């Protein structure tokens, strides 16, 4: 039984991660605002701030090409306001990922994605990767 918007947000987060695991970037980005911002940590070429849903889509297409079989497991989901009826909320998704990059190198990582929601749309996602010092290695740099 769903109890408020918080439960629905958690269900959507899980289904979005399942879409990413299938390589379905369109479904993953379905709830993102057109002017959303994505921030990827570290000092790899892919690191930095990406603005706009179109540019974010291109970033994730490139990411999927680099990590074709990377799979995520959600460990925990935290909501700032579990039951909210306002215009915004913040969710933190603790994840682990494993797979290989396109060069055949094993990738195992974990981190937290902080998701800012305005109404029903995602306006910002900022990733914090616990082993960010390995990002250049993961990206084959």
FENGIZI-V6314 format. One record per pair of residues at least 4 apart in sequence whose ideal C-beta (glycine too) atoms are under 7 Angstrom apart, sorted by the first residue. I is the first residue (numbers start at 1). J is the second residue. Records with the same first field share a line. If there is no record, write none. Layout:
# FENGIZI-V6314
I: J + J
This chain:
# FENGIZI-V6314
2: 7 + 8
3: 7
4: 82 + 83
5: 9 + 83 + 84 + 85
6: 10 + 79 + 81 + 82 + 83 + 84
7: 11
8: 12
9: 13 + 79 + 89 + 91
10: 14 + 77
11: 15
12: 16 + 31
13: 17 + 77 + 91 + 93
14: 18 + 74
15: 19
16: 20 + 28
17: 21 + 72 + 74
18: 22
19: 24 + 27 + 28
20: 28 + 72
21: 71 + 72
23: 64
24: 28
25: 29 + 57 + 60 + 61 + 64
26: 30
29: 53 + 56 + 57
31: 120 + 121 + 122
32: 36 + 53 + 56 + 121 + 122
33: 53 + 118 + 121 + 122 + 123
34: 52 + 53
35: 52
36: 53 + 56 + 122 + 123 + 124
37: 49 + 51 + 124
38: 50 + 56 + 59 + 125
39: 49 + 126 + 127
40: 46 + 47 + 48 + 127
41: 47 + 127 + 128 + 129 + 132
42: 47 + 129 + 132 + 135
43: 47 + 136
44: 135 + 136 + 139 + 141
45: 139 + 141
46: 63 + 139
47: 135
50: 55 + 56 + 59
51: 55
52: 56
53: 57
54: 58
55: 59
56: 60
57: 61
58: 62
59: 63
60: 64
61: 65
62: 66
63: 67
64: 68
65: 102
66: 101 + 102 + 139
67: 99 + 101 + 107
68: 102
69: 99 + 100
70: 97 + 99 + 107
71: 97 + 98 + 99
72: 95 + 97
73: 95 + 96
74: 93 + 95
75: 94 + 95 + 96
76: 94
77: 91 + 93
78: 91 + 92
79: 89 + 91
80: 89 + 90
81: 89
84: 89
87: 118 + 119
88: 116 + 117 + 118
89: 117
90: 114 + 115 + 116
91: 115 + 117
92: 112 + 114
93: 112 + 113 + 115
94: 112
95: 110 + 111 + 113
96: 110
97: 109
98: 107 + 108
99: 107
100: 104 + 105 + 106 + 107
101: 105 + 107 + 138 + 140
103: 140
107: 138
109: 129 + 131
110: 130
111: 127 + 128 + 129 + 130
112: 128
113: 125 + 127
114: 126
115: 122 + 125
116: 123 + 124
117: 121 + 122 + 123
118: 123
129: 135
134: 138
135: 139
136: 141
